[in-house]
């Protein structure tokens, strides 16, 4: 009696191989596709949280600062998770390139990872600034916040290290893209990457509670200035854009963003001068 077809080796062995291939593809594609389609949702949640925190800091009312400290303590896990994603960016980019969607991954990864970094860093800075302020207030709960300040010193140091790790991973990704010539595809590609490089370093140095104790602060600031020089000299008149609308949009963008970057650099310089 003949075996049923599904018990034949020529049937189930190819099926097993096919399933294994699908599993491998799913594992490879999950991370870059998640970055493109779902990572923005995570960033949106952090953005909403950041808006709430920023709103409560407008008037510097002790009650609001206490609420920030009580409800919005930064989580080391958020920084570690973001770092894990940034560390995989080169590999994920290679996978995306293999399947032909590297441009979408490039734009999504830069936008989502960098902007999430800004939000996490901004919220962390506000938390510790508020904690320092309310720890010095004469109130019935002063001891509680003095104890919290002491107990979160290690957390602050660990987050500081994770922020530095993120900067390193972004630099690795940037250098990789530059080494393979990807950023030479068009002005907008390198413009986005170099702008975010400036912004990431600036967000790290600006309002940093540990700035003066950070040995490489001047080295990092010089990197910002070098990157800014590249940025402002990168097709300043938009001549490499053939479309008139794109050219005009690029010019307006540069016109709007350059003063902001200059002001940020000046603020960092002022903060560094106070460390001397």
DRENPA-3360 file (N, C-alpha, C; in nm, 2 decimals, always signed):
BEGIN
1 = XXXXXXXX = +0.08/-0.12/+0.00/+0.00/+0.00/+0.00/+0.09/+0.12/+0.00 ~ +0.05/+0.22/-0.09/+0.13/+0.34/-0.10/+0.11/+0.43/+0.02 ~ +0.22/+0.50/+0.07/+0.20/+0.59/+0.18/+0.13/+0.72/+0.13 ~ +0.05/+0.78/+0.23/-0.01/+0.91/+0.19/+0.10/+1.01/+0.15 ~ +0.06/+1.10/+0.06/+0.16/+1.19/+0.00/+0.23/+1.28/+0.10 ~ +0.16/+1.31/+0.21/+0.22/+1.40/+0.31/+0.32/+1.33/+0.40 ~ +0.33/+1.19/+0.38/+0.43/+1.12/+0.46/+0.56/+1.09/+0.37 ~ +0.55/+1.13/+0.25/+0.66/+1.10/+0.16/+0.77/+1.21/+0.18;
9 = XXXXXXXX = +0.90/+1.16/+0.18/+1.01/+1.25/+0.20/+1.01/+1.36/+0.10 ~ +0.98/+1.33/-0.02/+0.98/+1.43/-0.13/+0.88/+1.54/-0.10 ~ +0.79/+1.52/-0.01/+0.69/+1.62/+0.03/+0.73/+1.70/+0.15 ~ +0.75/+1.62/+0.26/+0.77/+1.69/+0.39/+0.91/+1.75/+0.41 ~ +1.01/+1.70/+0.34/+1.15/+1.76/+0.35/+1.15/+1.90/+0.29 ~ +1.10/+1.92/+0.17/+1.09/+2.05/+0.11/+1.00/+2.15/+0.20 ~ +0.90/+2.09/+0.25/+0.81/+2.18/+0.34/+0.88/+2.23/+0.46 ~ +0.96/+2.14/+0.52/+1.04/+2.17/+0.64/+1.14/+2.28/+0.60;
17 = XXXXXXXX = +1.21/+2.26/+0.49/+1.31/+2.36/+0.44/+1.24/+2.49/+0.42 ~ +1.12/+2.49/+0.35/+1.05/+2.61/+0.33/+1.01/+2.69/+0.45 ~ +0.96/+2.61/+0.55/+0.93/+2.67/+0.68/+1.05/+2.73/+0.75 ~ +1.16/+2.66/+0.74/+1.28/+2.72/+0.80/+1.32/+2.85/+0.73 ~ +1.31/+2.85/+0.60/+1.35/+2.97/+0.53/+1.26/+3.09/+0.56 ~ +1.13/+3.06/+0.58/+1.03/+3.16/+0.62/+1.06/+3.21/+0.76 ~ +1.10/+3.12/+0.85/+1.13/+3.16/+0.98/+1.26/+3.25/+0.99 ~ +1.36/+3.22/+0.91/+1.48/+3.30/+0.90/+1.45/+3.44/+0.84;
25 = XXXXXXXX = +1.37/+3.44/+0.73/+1.33/+3.57/+0.67/+1.25/+3.65/+0.77 ~ +1.16/+3.59/+0.84/+1.08/+3.67/+0.94/+1.17/+3.73/+1.05 ~ +1.27/+3.65/+1.09/+1.36/+3.70/+1.19/+1.44/+3.82/+1.14 ~ +1.49/+3.80/+1.02/+1.57/+3.91/+0.96/+1.49/+4.03/+0.93 ~ +1.37/+4.02/+0.88/+1.29/+4.13/+0.84/+1.22/+4.20/+0.95 ~ +1.20/+4.13/+1.06/+1.12/+4.19/+1.17/+1.17/+4.32/+1.22 ~ +1.30/+4.33/+1.25/+1.36/+4.46/+1.31/+1.35/+4.57/+1.21 ~ +1.39/+4.56/+1.09/+1.38/+4.68/+1.00/+1.24/+4.72/+0.97;
33 = XXXXXXXX = +1.15/+4.62/+0.95/+1.01/+4.65/+0.92/+0.94/+4.71/+1.04 ~ +0.98/+4.67/+1.16/+0.92/+4.73/+1.28/+0.96/+4.87/+1.29 ~ +1.09/+4.90/+1.26/+1.14/+5.04/+1.26/+1.06/+5.13/+1.17 ~ +1.03/+5.07/+1.05/+0.96/+5.15/+0.95/+0.81/+5.17/+0.99 ~ +0.74/+5.07/+1.03/+0.60/+5.07/+1.04/+0.55/+5.09/+1.19 ~ +0.62/+5.05/+1.29/+0.57/+5.06/+1.42/+0.65/+5.14/+1.52 ~ +0.77/+5.17/+1.49/+0.86/+5.24/+1.59/+0.80/+5.38/+1.61 ~ +0.74/+5.44/+1.51/+0.69/+5.57/+1.52/+0.58/+5.58/+1.63;
41 = XXXXXXXX = +0.51/+5.47/+1.65/+0.41/+5.47/+1.76/+0.47/+5.48/+1.90 ~ +0.58/+5.41/+1.91/+0.66/+5.42/+2.04/+0.71/+5.57/+2.06 ~ +0.76/+5.62/+1.95/+0.81/+5.76/+1.96/+0.69/+5.86/+2.00 ~ +0.58/+5.83/+1.94/+0.46/+5.92/+1.96/+0.42/+5.92/+2.11 ~ +0.43/+5.80/+2.17/+0.40/+5.79/+2.32/+0.50/+5.87/+2.40 ~ +0.63/+5.86/+2.36/+0.73/+5.94/+2.44/+0.71/+6.09/+2.41 ~ +0.67/+6.12/+2.29/+0.65/+6.27/+2.26/+0.53/+6.32/+2.34 ~ +0.43/+6.25/+2.35/+0.31/+6.29/+2.43/+0.35/+6.31/+2.58;
49 = XXXXXXXX = +0.43/+6.22/+2.63/+0.48/+6.23/+2.77/+0.57/+6.35/+2.78 ~ +0.65/+6.38/+2.68/+0.74/+6.49/+2.69/+0.66/+6.62/+2.69 ~ +0.56/+6.63/+2.61/+0.47/+6.75/+2.61/+0.41/+6.78/+2.74 ~ +0.37/+6.67/+2.81/+0.31/+6.69/+2.95/+0.42/+6.74/+3.04 ~ +0.54/+6.69/+3.04/+0.64/+6.73/+3.12/+0.68/+6.87/+3.10 ~ +0.70/+6.91/+2.97/+0.74/+7.04/+2.93/+0.63/+7.15/+2.98 ~ +0.51/+7.11/+2.96/+0.40/+7.20/+3.01/+0.41/+7.23/+3.15 ~ +0.44/+7.13/+3.23/+0.45/+7.14/+3.38/+0.57/+7.22/+3.42;
57 = XXXXXXXX = +0.67/+7.24/+3.33/+0.79/+7.31/+3.37/+0.78/+7.46/+3.33 ~ +0.68/+7.50/+3.27/+0.67/+7.64/+3.22/+0.68/+7.74/+3.33 ~ +0.61/+7.72/+3.44/+0.61/+7.82/+3.55/+0.69/+7.78/+3.66 ~ +0.76/+7.67/+3.66/+0.85/+7.62/+3.76/+0.78/+7.62/+3.90 ~ +0.66/+7.58/+3.91/+0.58/+7.57/+4.03/+0.63/+7.45/+4.11 ~ +0.66/+7.46/+4.23/+0.70/+7.34/+4.31/+0.61/+7.22/+4.30 ~ +0.48/+7.25/+4.30/+0.38/+7.14/+4.29/+0.40/+7.06/+4.16 ~ +0.42/+7.13/+4.05/+0.44/+7.06/+3.92/+0.57/+6.99/+3.92;
65 = XXXXXXXX = +0.68/+7.05/+3.98/+0.81/+6.98/+3.98/+0.80/+6.85/+4.06 ~ +0.73/+6.86/+4.17/+0.71/+6.74/+4.25/+0.64/+6.63/+4.18 ~ +0.54/+6.67/+4.10/+0.46/+6.57/+4.02/+0.55/+6.51/+3.91 ~ +0.64/+6.59/+3.85/+0.73/+6.53/+3.75/+0.82/+6.43/+3.82 ~ +0.88/+6.46/+3.94/+0.97/+6.37/+4.01/+0.89/+6.24/+4.05 ~ +0.77/+6.26/+4.09/+0.69/+6.15/+4.14/+0.65/+6.05/+4.03 ~ +0.61/+6.11/+3.91/+0.55/+6.04/+3.81/+0.63/+6.00/+3.69 ~ +0.74/+6.08/+3.67/+0.82/+6.06/+3.54/+0.96/+6.03/+3.56;
73 = XXXXXXXX = +0.99/+5.95/+3.66/+1.14/+5.91/+3.67/+1.18/+5.83/+3.55 ~ +1.30/+5.87/+3.49/+1.35/+5.81/+3.37/+1.38/+5.66/+3.40 ~ +1.36/+5.58/+3.30/+1.38/+5.44/+3.31/+1.51/+5.40/+3.23 ~ +1.60/+5.33/+3.29/+1.72/+5.29/+3.23/+1.69/+5.20/+3.11 ~ +1.58/+5.12/+3.13/+1.55/+5.02/+3.02/+1.51/+5.09/+2.89 ~ +1.45/+5.21/+2.90/+1.42/+5.29/+2.77/+1.55/+5.32/+2.70 ~ +1.65/+5.36/+2.77/+1.78/+5.39/+2.70/+1.85/+5.27/+2.65 ~ +1.84/+5.16/+2.73/+1.91/+5.03/+2.68/+1.84/+4.98/+2.56;
81 = XXXXXXXX = +1.70/+4.98/+2.56/+1.63/+4.94/+2.44/+1.66/+5.02/+2.32 ~ +1.67/+5.15/+2.33/+1.70/+5.23/+2.22/+1.84/+5.20/+2.17 ~ +1.93/+5.18/+2.26/+2.07/+5.15/+2.22/+2.08/+5.02/+2.15 ~ +2.00/+4.92/+2.19/+2.00/+4.79/+2.12/+1.96/+4.81/+1.98 ~ +1.86/+4.89/+1.96/+1.81/+4.91/+1.82/+1.91/+4.99/+1.74 ~ +1.97/+5.09/+1.80/+2.07/+5.17/+1.72/+2.19/+5.09/+1.69 ~ +2.22/+5.00/+1.78/+2.34/+4.91/+1.76/+2.32/+4.81/+1.64 ~ +2.19/+4.78/+1.62/+2.16/+4.69/+1.51/+2.13/+4.76/+1.37;
89 = XXXXXXXX = +2.15/+4.89/+1.37/+2.11/+4.97/+1.25/+2.19/+4.93/+1.13 ~ +2.32/+4.90/+1.15/+2.40/+4.86/+1.03/+2.35/+4.73/+0.97 ~ +2.33/+4.63/+1.06/+2.28/+4.50/+1.01/+2.14/+4.51/+0.95 ~ +2.05/+4.59/+1.01/+1.92/+4.60/+0.96/+1.92/+4.68/+0.83 ~ +2.01/+4.77/+0.81/+2.02/+4.84/+0.69/+2.06/+4.75/+0.58 ~ +2.16/+4.66/+0.61/+2.20/+4.56/+0.51/+2.09/+4.47/+0.47 ~ +2.01/+4.43/+0.56/+1.89/+4.34/+0.53/+1.79/+4.42/+0.45 ~ +1.77/+4.55/+0.48/+1.67/+4.63/+0.40/+1.73/+4.65/+0.26;
97 = XXXXXXXX = +1.86/+4.67/+0.25/+1.92/+4.68/+0.12/+1.90/+4.56/+0.03 ~ +1.92/+4.44/+0.10/+1.91/+4.31/+0.03/+1.77/+4.30/-0.03 ~ +1.67/+4.35/+0.04/+1.53/+4.34/-0.01/+1.47/+4.46/-0.08 ~ +1.56/+4.56/-0.09/+1.53/+4.68/-0.17/+1.45/+4.79/-0.11 ~ +1.45/+4.80/+0.03/+1.38/+4.91/+0.09/+1.47/+4.98/+0.19 ~ +1.60/+4.99/+0.15/+1.70/+5.06/+0.23/+1.67/+5.21/+0.25 ~ +1.61/+5.28/+0.15/+1.58/+5.42/+0.16/+1.47/+5.44/+0.27 ~ +1.37/+5.36/+0.27/+1.27/+5.37/+0.37/+1.32/+5.34/+0.51;
105 = XXXXXXXX = +1.41/+5.24/+0.52/+1.47/+5.21/+0.65/+1.56/+5.32/+0.70 ~ +1.64/+5.38/+0.61/+1.73/+5.49/+0.64/+1.65/+5.61/+0.70 ~ +1.55/+5.65/+0.63/+1.47/+5.76/+0.68/+1.40/+5.73/+0.81 ~ +1.34/+5.61/+0.82/+1.27/+5.58/+0.95/+1.36/+5.56/+1.06 ~ +1.48/+5.50/+1.04/+1.57/+5.47/+1.15/+1.62/+5.61/+1.21 ~ +1.66/+5.69/+1.12/+1.72/+5.82/+1.16/+1.61/+5.90/+1.24 ~ +1.49/+5.91/+1.18/+1.39/+5.99/+1.24/+1.35/+5.93/+1.37 ~ +1.32/+5.80/+1.38/+1.26/+5.74/+1.50/+1.37/+5.73/+1.61;
113 = XXXXXXXX = +1.49/+5.69/+1.58/+1.59/+5.67/+1.68/+1.64/+5.80/+1.74 ~ +1.67/+5.89/+1.65/+1.73/+6.02/+1.69/+1.63/+6.10/+1.77 ~ +1.50/+6.10/+1.72/+1.40/+6.18/+1.79/+1.36/+6.12/+1.93 ~ +1.36/+5.99/+1.93/+1.34/+5.92/+2.06/+1.45/+5.95/+2.16 ~ +1.57/+5.96/+2.11/+1.69/+6.00/+2.19/+1.67/+6.14/+2.25 ~ +1.63/+6.23/+2.16/+1.60/+6.37/+2.21/+1.50/+6.37/+2.33 ~ +1.39/+6.30/+2.30/+1.28/+6.30/+2.40/+1.33/+6.24/+2.53 ~ +1.40/+6.12/+2.53/+1.44/+6.06/+2.65/+1.54/+6.14/+2.72;
121 = XXXXXXXX = +1.64/+6.20/+2.65/+1.74/+6.29/+2.71/+1.67/+6.41/+2.77 ~ +1.58/+6.47/+2.70/+1.51/+6.59/+2.75/+1.44/+6.57/+2.88 ~ +1.36/+6.46/+2.88/+1.29/+6.42/+3.00/+1.38/+6.39/+3.12 ~ +1.49/+6.32/+3.09/+1.58/+6.29/+3.19/+1.65/+6.41/+3.25 ~ +1.68/+6.51/+3.17/+1.74/+6.63/+3.22/+1.64/+6.71/+3.31 ~ +1.52/+6.71/+3.26/+1.41/+6.79/+3.34/+1.39/+6.72/+3.48 ~ +1.38/+6.59/+3.47/+1.36/+6.51/+3.60/+1.47/+6.54/+3.70 ~ +1.59/+6.53/+3.66/+1.70/+6.55/+3.76/+1.71/+6.70/+3.80;
129 = XXXXXXXX = +1.68/+6.79/+3.71/+1.68/+6.93/+3.74/+1.57/+6.96/+3.85 ~ +1.46/+6.91/+3.82/+1.35/+6.93/+3.92/+1.38/+6.86/+4.05 ~ +1.44/+6.75/+4.05/+1.47/+6.68/+4.17/+1.57/+6.76/+4.25 ~ +1.67/+6.81/+4.19/+1.77/+6.90/+4.26/+1.70/+7.02/+4.32 ~ +1.61/+7.08/+4.25/+1.54/+7.20/+4.30/+1.45/+7.17/+4.42 ~ +1.37/+7.07/+4.41/+1.28/+7.04/+4.52/+1.35/+6.98/+4.64 ~ +1.47/+6.92/+4.62/+1.55/+6.87/+4.73/+1.60/+6.98/+4.82 ~ +1.61/+7.10/+4.76/+1.65/+7.22/+4.84/+1.54/+7.30/+4.90;
137 = XXXXXXXX = +1.42/+7.26/+4.87/+1.30/+7.34/+4.93/+1.28/+7.30/+5.07 ~ +1.24/+7.39/+5.15/+1.20/+7.36/+5.29/+1.05/+7.32/+5.29 ~ +1.04/+7.19/+5.30/+0.90/+7.13/+5.30/+0.90/+7.01/+5.39 ~ +0.78/+6.96/+5.42/+0.77/+6.84/+5.50/+0.83/+6.72/+5.44 ~ +0.84/+6.72/+5.31/+0.89/+6.60/+5.23/+1.03/+6.61/+5.18 ~ +1.10/+6.71/+5.24/+1.23/+6.74/+5.19/+1.32/+6.62/+5.20 ~ +1.31/+6.55/+5.32/+1.40/+6.43/+5.34/+1.37/+6.32/+5.24 ~ +1.24/+6.31/+5.20/+1.20/+6.21/+5.10/+1.28/+6.23/+4.97;
145 = XXXXXXXX = +1.28/+6.36/+4.93/+1.35/+6.39/+4.80/+1.50/+6.39/+4.81 ~ +1.55/+6.42/+4.93/+1.70/+6.41/+4.95/+1.74/+6.26/+4.93 ~ +1.66/+6.18/+4.99/+1.68/+6.03/+4.98/+1.67/+5.98/+4.84 ~ +1.57/+6.03/+4.77/+1.55/+6.00/+4.63/+1.67/+6.04/+4.54 ~ +1.72/+6.16/+4.57/+1.83/+6.22/+4.50/+1.96/+6.13/+4.52 ~ +1.98/+6.09/+4.64/+2.09/+6.00/+4.67/+2.08/+5.86/+4.60 ~ +1.95/+5.81/+4.60/+1.93/+5.68/+4.55/+1.93/+5.67/+4.40 ~ +1.92/+5.79/+4.33/+1.91/+5.79/+4.18/+2.05/+5.84/+4.12;
153 = XXXXXXXX = +2.15/+5.86/+4.21/+2.28/+5.91/+4.15/+2.33/+5.80/+4.06 ~ +2.32/+5.67/+4.10/+2.37/+5.56/+4.02/+2.29/+5.55/+3.89 ~ +2.16/+5.57/+3.90/+2.08/+5.57/+3.78/+2.12/+5.68/+3.68 ~ +2.15/+5.80/+3.73/+2.19/+5.91/+3.64/+2.32/+5.88/+3.57 ~ +2.41/+5.81/+3.65/+2.54/+5.77/+3.59/+2.52/+5.67/+3.48 ~ +2.44/+5.57/+3.51/+2.41/+5.46/+3.41/+2.35/+5.52/+3.28 ~ +2.25/+5.61/+3.30/+2.19/+5.67/+3.18/+2.29/+5.75/+3.10 ~ +2.38/+5.82/+3.17/+2.48/+5.90/+3.11/+2.57/+5.80/+3.02;
161 = XXXXXXXX = +2.60/+5.69/+3.07/+2.68/+5.59/+2.99/+2.60/+5.54/+2.87 ~ +2.47/+5.52/+2.89/+2.39/+5.47/+2.78/+2.37/+5.58/+2.67 ~ +2.37/+5.70/+2.71/+2.36/+5.81/+2.61/+2.49/+5.82/+2.53 ~ +2.60/+5.80/+2.60/+2.73/+5.80/+2.52/+2.74/+5.68/+2.43 ~ +2.68/+5.56/+2.47/+2.68/+5.45/+2.38/+2.59/+5.47/+2.26 ~ +2.48/+5.54/+2.28/+2.39/+5.57/+2.16/+2.47/+5.66/+2.06 ~ +2.54/+5.76/+2.12/+2.62/+5.85/+2.03/+2.72/+5.77/+1.95 ~ +2.79/+5.67/+2.01/+2.89/+5.59/+1.95/+2.82/+5.50/+1.84;
169 = XXXXXXXX = +2.70/+5.45/+1.87/+2.64/+5.36/+1.77/+2.59/+5.44/+1.65 ~ +2.54/+5.57/+1.68/+2.50/+5.65/+1.57/+2.62/+5.69/+1.48 ~ +2.73/+5.72/+1.54/+2.85/+5.75/+1.47/+2.89/+5.63/+1.38 ~ +2.88/+5.51/+1.44/+2.92/+5.39/+1.36/+2.83/+5.38/+1.24 ~ +2.70/+5.40/+1.26/+2.60/+5.39/+1.15/+2.63/+5.50/+1.04 ~ +2.66/+5.62/+1.09/+2.69/+5.73/+1.00/+2.82/+5.70/+0.92 ~ +2.92/+5.65/+0.99/+3.05/+5.62/+0.92/+3.03/+5.51/+0.82 ~ +2.95/+5.41/+0.86/+2.92/+5.30/+0.76/+2.86/+5.35/+0.64;
177 = XXXXXXXX = +2.75/+5.43/+0.65/+2.68/+5.48/+0.54/+2.77/+5.57/+0.45 ~ +2.86/+5.64/+0.51/+2.95/+5.72/+0.44/+3.05/+5.64/+0.36 ~ +3.10/+5.53/+0.43/+3.20/+5.45/+0.37/+3.15/+5.37/+0.25 ~ +3.02/+5.34/+0.24/+2.97/+5.27/+0.12/+2.92/+5.37/+0.02 ~ +2.93/+5.50/+0.04/+2.88/+5.60/-0.05/+2.73/+5.62/-0.05 ~ +2.66/+5.57/+0.05/+2.52/+5.58/+0.05/+2.48/+5.73/+0.06 ~ +2.55/+5.80/+0.14/+2.51/+5.94/+0.17/+2.54/+6.03/+0.05 ~ +2.61/+5.98/-0.05/+2.64/+6.06/-0.17/+2.52/+6.05/-0.27;
185 = XXXXXXXX = +2.42/+5.97/-0.24/+2.31/+5.96/-0.33/+2.24/+6.09/-0.36 ~ +2.24/+6.18/-0.27/+2.18/+6.31/-0.29/+2.20/+6.40/-0.17 ~ +2.18/+6.53/-0.19/+2.20/+6.62/-0.08/+2.12/+6.59/+0.04 ~ +1.99/+6.55/+0.02/+1.90/+6.53/+0.13/+1.95/+6.42/+0.22 ~ +2.02/+6.32/+0.16/+2.06/+6.20/+0.24/+2.17/+6.25/+0.34 ~ +2.27/+6.31/+0.29/+2.38/+6.36/+0.38/+2.33/+6.47/+0.48 ~ +2.25/+6.55/+0.42/+2.19/+6.67/+0.50/+2.12/+6.61/+0.63 ~ +2.04/+6.51/+0.61/+1.96/+6.46/+0.72/+2.06/+6.39/+0.82;
193 = XXXXXXXX = +2.15/+6.32/+0.77/+2.24/+6.24/+0.86/+2.33/+6.34/+0.94 ~ +2.39/+6.44/+0.88/+2.48/+6.53/+0.94/+2.40/+6.62/+1.04 ~ +2.28/+6.66/+1.00/+2.20/+6.74/+1.09/+2.17/+6.67/+1.22 ~ +2.13/+6.54/+1.21/+2.10/+6.46/+1.33/+2.23/+6.43/+1.41 ~ +2.34/+6.42/+1.34/+2.46/+6.41/+1.42/+2.49/+6.53/+1.51 ~ +2.47/+6.65/+1.45/+2.48/+6.77/+1.53/+2.38/+6.77/+1.64 ~ +2.26/+6.74/+1.61/+2.15/+6.75/+1.71/+2.17/+6.65/+1.82 ~ +2.21/+6.53/+1.79/+2.23/+6.43/+1.90/+2.34/+6.47/+1.99;
201 = XXXXXXXX = +2.45/+6.52/+1.94/+2.56/+6.56/+2.03/+2.52/+6.69/+2.11 ~ +2.45/+6.78/+2.04/+2.40/+6.90/+2.11/+2.30/+6.87/+2.22 ~ +2.21/+6.78/+2.20/+2.11/+6.74/+2.30/+2.18/+6.68/+2.42 ~ +2.29/+6.61/+2.39/+2.37/+6.55/+2.50/+2.44/+6.65/+2.59 ~ +2.50/+6.75/+2.52/+2.58/+6.84/+2.60/+2.50/+6.95/+2.66 ~ +2.39/+6.99/+2.59/+2.31/+7.11/+2.64/+2.23/+7.07/+2.77 ~ +2.24/+7.15/+2.87/+2.17/+7.13/+3.00/+2.21/+7.00/+3.07 ~ +2.33/+6.95/+3.04/+2.38/+6.83/+3.10/+2.43/+6.85/+3.24;
209 = XXXXXXXX = +2.37/+6.79/+3.34/+2.41/+6.81/+3.48/+2.55/+6.76/+3.51 ~ +2.60/+6.68/+3.42/+2.74/+6.62/+3.44/+2.84/+6.68/+3.34 ~ +2.80/+6.79/+3.28/+2.88/+6.85/+3.17/+3.03/+6.88/+3.22 ~ +3.04/+6.95/+3.33/+3.17/+6.99/+3.37/+3.26/+6.88/+3.42 ~ +3.20/+6.76/+3.45/+3.28/+6.65/+3.49/+3.31/+6.55/+3.38 ~ +3.25/+6.59/+3.26/+3.27/+6.50/+3.14/+3.40/+6.54/+3.07 ~ +3.50/+6.45/+3.07/+3.63/+6.49/+3.02/+3.63/+6.52/+2.87 ~ +3.55/+6.46/+2.80/+3.55/+6.48/+2.65/+3.46/+6.58/+2.60;
217 = XXXXXXXX = +3.41/+6.67/+2.69/+3.31/+6.77/+2.65/+3.36/+6.86/+2.54 ~ +3.49/+6.91/+2.55/+3.54/+7.00/+2.44/+3.57/+6.92/+2.31 ~ +3.61/+6.80/+2.32/+3.63/+6.72/+2.20/+3.49/+6.70/+2.13 ~ +3.39/+6.67/+2.21/+3.26/+6.65/+2.15/+3.21/+6.78/+2.09 ~ +3.23/+6.89/+2.16/+3.19/+7.02/+2.11/+3.26/+7.06/+1.97 ~ +3.39/+7.02/+1.96/+3.46/+7.04/+1.84/+3.40/+6.96/+1.73 ~ +3.35/+6.84/+1.76/+3.29/+6.75/+1.66/+3.16/+6.82/+1.61 ~ +3.09/+6.88/+1.70/+2.97/+6.96/+1.66/+3.00/+7.07/+1.57;
225 = XXXXXXXX = +3.10/+7.14/+1.60/+3.14/+7.26/+1.51/+3.19/+7.21/+1.38 ~ +3.26/+7.10/+1.37/+3.31/+7.05/+1.24/+3.19/+7.00/+1.16 ~ +3.10/+6.93/+1.23/+2.98/+6.88/+1.15/+2.90/+7.00/+1.10 ~ +2.89/+7.11/+1.18/+2.81/+7.22/+1.14/+2.87/+7.29/+1.02 ~ +3.00/+7.29/+1.02/+3.07/+7.35/+0.90/+3.04/+7.27/+0.77 ~ +3.04/+7.14/+0.79/+3.00/+7.05/+0.68/+2.86/+7.08/+0.63 ~ +2.77/+7.09/+0.73/+2.63/+7.11/+0.71/+2.60/+7.24/+0.63 ~ +2.66/+7.35/+0.67/+2.63/+7.48/+0.61/+2.70/+7.49/+0.47;
233 = XXXXXXXX = +2.80/+7.41/+0.44/+2.86/+7.41/+0.31/+2.81/+7.30/+0.22 ~ +2.72/+7.22/+0.27/+2.66/+7.11/+0.19/+2.55/+7.17/+0.09 ~ +2.60/+7.19/-0.03/+2.50/+7.24/-0.13/+2.42/+7.36/-0.08 ~ +2.49/+7.47/-0.04/+2.41/+7.58/+0.03/+2.30/+7.65/-0.05 ~ +2.31/+7.65/-0.18/+2.21/+7.71/-0.26/+2.11/+7.61/-0.33 ~ +2.13/+7.48/-0.29/+2.04/+7.38/-0.34/+2.05/+7.35/-0.49 ~ +2.17/+7.38/-0.54/+2.19/+7.36/-0.69/+2.19/+7.22/-0.74 ~ +2.20/+7.12/-0.65/+2.20/+6.98/-0.69/+2.06/+6.93/-0.70;
241 = XXXXXXXX = +1.96/+7.01/-0.66/+1.82/+6.97/-0.68/+1.77/+7.02/-0.81 ~ +1.72/+6.93/-0.90/+1.68/+6.97/-1.03/+1.53/+7.02/-1.03 ~ +1.46/+6.97/-0.93/+1.32/+7.01/-0.92/+1.32/+7.15/-0.85 ~ +1.25/+7.25/-0.91/+1.25/+7.38/-0.85/+1.18/+7.39/-0.71 ~ +1.08/+7.31/-0.70/+1.01/+7.31/-0.57/+1.10/+7.26/-0.46 ~ +1.16/+7.15/-0.49/+1.25/+7.09/-0.39/+1.37/+7.18/-0.36 ~ +1.42/+7.25/-0.46/+1.53/+7.34/-0.44/+1.49/+7.46/-0.35 ~ +1.37/+7.51/-0.37/+1.32/+7.62/-0.29/+1.29/+7.57/-0.14;
249 = XXXXXXXX = +1.23/+7.45/-0.13/+1.20/+7.40/+0.00/+1.33/+7.38/+0.08 ~ +1.44/+7.33/+0.01/+1.56/+7.31/+0.08/+1.63/+7.44/+0.12 ~ +1.62/+7.54/+0.04/+1.67/+7.67/+0.07/+1.60/+7.73/+0.20 ~ +1.47/+7.72/+0.20/+1.39/+7.77/+0.31/+1.43/+7.69/+0.44 ~ +1.44/+7.56/+0.42/+1.48/+7.47/+0.54/+1.61/+7.52/+0.60 ~ +1.71/+7.54/+0.51/+1.84/+7.58/+0.56/+1.84/+7.72/+0.62 ~ +1.76/+7.80/+0.56/+1.74/+7.94/+0.62/+1.68/+7.94/+0.76 ~ +1.59/+7.84/+0.78/+1.52/+7.84/+0.91/+1.61/+7.77/+1.01;
257 = XXXXXXXX = +1.68/+7.66/+0.97/+1.74/+7.57/+1.07/+1.88/+7.62/+1.11 ~ +1.95/+7.70/+1.02/+2.09/+7.74/+1.05/+2.09/+7.83/+1.17 ~ +2.01/+7.93/+1.19/+2.01/+8.02/+1.31/+1.99/+7.94/+1.44 ~ +1.90/+7.84/+1.43/+1.87/+7.75/+1.54/+2.00/+7.68/+1.59 ~ +2.07/+7.62/+1.49/+2.19/+7.54/+1.52/+2.30/+7.64/+1.57 ~ +2.31/+7.76/+1.52/+2.41/+7.85/+1.56/+2.38/+7.89/+1.71 ~ +2.25/+7.91/+1.74/+2.21/+7.95/+1.87/+2.24/+7.84/+1.97 ~ +2.22/+7.71/+1.93/+2.25/+7.60/+2.01/+2.40/+7.59/+2.04;
265 = XXXXXXXX = +2.48/+7.61/+1.94/+2.62/+7.60/+1.95/+2.67/+7.71/+2.05 ~ +2.61/+7.83/+2.04/+2.65/+7.94/+2.13/+2.61/+7.91/+2.27 ~ +2.50/+7.84/+2.29/+2.45/+7.81/+2.43/+2.55/+7.70/+2.49 ~ +2.59/+7.61/+2.41/+2.68/+7.50/+2.46/+2.82/+7.57/+2.49 ~ +2.86/+7.66/+2.40/+2.99/+7.73/+2.43/+2.98/+7.80/+2.56 ~ +2.87/+7.87/+2.59/+2.85/+7.94/+2.71/+2.85/+7.85/+2.83 ~ +2.79/+7.73/+2.82/+2.79/+7.63/+2.93/+2.93/+7.58/+2.95 ~ +3.00/+7.56/+2.85/+3.14/+7.51/+2.86/+3.23/+7.61/+2.92;
273 = XXXX = +3.21/+7.74/+2.89/+3.29/+7.85/+2.95/+3.27/+7.85/+3.10 ~ +3.15/+7.82/+3.15/+3.12/+7.82/+3.29/+3.19/+7.71/+3.37 ~ +3.24/+7.61/+3.29/+3.31/+7.49/+3.35/+3.45/+7.53/+3.39 ~ +3.50/+7.63/+3.33/+3.64/+7.67/+3.35/+3.67/+7.73/+3.49;
% end
